[in-house]
C-alpha cells in the first residue's frame, strides 16, 4: 500500500533525525563520523525511499509516517 512505511537503515534513520534538526551535510557528517559524500548518499537514499523532492519534504513525510518524533 502507499501507506507502507519505507524501510530505512539505522544509519539512514540517524541521518534523518539530524536532517530534521536542520543541520547541513557537513555537520551531519561530523556527528555521524562519516564523510560528507556518505551523508549525501544517505540523504539521496532517504529522499528516494520516501519519494520526497527535498530535505524539508523528507522530514515532513517522515514525521507523518512516524519515523521521526514530533
Steps between C-alpha positions, in 0.01 A plus 500: 500500500606860456481538879780249552782643708824487301771277639780736601830362626613599851754740343232654280280548805789667681565728202127575476485604866792739445339628179190572705711727720573702187869420507716535188670193353838604640364501858311175447822345368698599808223390740477160332874463451467457123593699190278766345486280191349219708249743653391602149464132413281441809292813432440399138402152614259646760344732240460207261343270758261770620426628150595849615631781278686686772650465846208699643245277332687191621481621861129585464419160350714314752324676787160410353607138462614488861870462408581814697374612839284812493 
